[in-house]
Amino acid sequence: MNRIHLKKVSCLAFILIFGFLGARCATDTHTHEPTAKTYPKDHLHSLKEINLEKVYAENRGLKVLEENATTTHDYYRGGVQEKEEGETLMKAGKWSDARLHLEKSNRFLRTVLKYFPEDEAYRNVYGEQTIIFLPNLLIADNDLKLVAVYRNLKNENRAAEVKKEGQLYVAESLKSVKTEWAHQIKKGLED
């Protein structure tokens, strides 16, 4: 009986020792490189580095519907997808349809801003996957496009309101990350 009891205790000790060693190895990350790129606060990101086409490319795929969005990443992706659709319709001269998509994009992106109010040049989504994360700047860009849409729809009052909103969002974006793209939008909203 003592021999069986000793065997059980030995097995239990063996399992515990290797269990703790395995857990320590699994959580030991001091030798790994950080996955997200880091930049000084005043670093100016070029248009080659951060631009709308890259944002579109990162968020293409299965279309996110408002009723199916559950995470902030879903809302961000849905906002980018609606923006791309709105801009395509704008280029085709379908002003009313473009307005609906750009406004829907802004609704998606405002939901994101409730939880993550600052823009980031590179945001780690999971593992080593990073995305260009600029909800404030995307809203400002949408607002710049909406100014043109509302002017084509002969609604100057709404164009002026959207222009002011866009200026606030581009200022918020520039507080957290500096991009040439933001400076272009700022200039566009001032003209």
Long-range contacts (C-beta under 8 A, 24 or more apart in sequence): 35-124, 35-127, 35-128, 35-130, 36-122, 36-123, 36-124, 36-130, 37-121, 37-122, 37-130, 39-121, 42-178, 43-121, 43-178, 44-178, 44-179, 44-180, 45-121, 45-177, 45-178, 45-179, 45-180, 45-181, 46-180, 47-179, 47-180, 47-181, 47-184, 49-121, 50-121, 50-132, 50-134, 50-179, 50-180, 50-181, 51-181, 52-141, 52-181, 54-132, 55-80, 55-132, 55-134, 55-138, 56-80, 56-84, 58-131, 58-132, 59-131, 60-84, 64-108, 66-104, 66-107, 66-108, 69-108, 69-111, 72-111, 72-112, 72-115, 72-116, 73-125, 75-108, 75-109, 75-111, 75-112, 76-108, 76-109, 76-112, 76-131, 76-133, 76-135, 78-105, 78-108, 79-105, 79-106, 79-107, 79-108, 79-109, 79-112, 79-135, 79-138, 80-105, 80-138, 81-105, 82-108, 83-138, 83-141, 83-142, 86-142, 86-145, 87-145, 90-145, 90-148, 90-149, 95-149, 95-152, 95-153, 96-153, 98-145, 98-149, 99-146, 99-149, 99-150, 99-153, 102-142, 102-145, 102-146, 102-149, 103-142, 103-146, 105-138, 105-139, 105-142, 106-139, 106-142, 106-143, 109-135, 109-138, 109-139, 109-142, 110-139, 113-139, 117-172, 118-172, 118-175, 118-176, 118-177, 119-172, 119-173, 119-176, 119-177, 120-176, 120-177, 121-177, 121-179, 134-173, 134-177, 134-179, 136-169, 136-170, 136-172, 136-173, 136-176, 137-169, 137-170, 137-173, 137-179, 137-181, 137-182, 137-185, 139-165, 139-166, 139-169, 140-166, 140-167, 140-169, 140-170, 140-173, 140-182, 140-185, 140-186, 140-189, 141-166, 141-181, 141-185, 142-166, 143-169, 143-189, 144-185, 144-188, 144-189, 147-189, 163-189
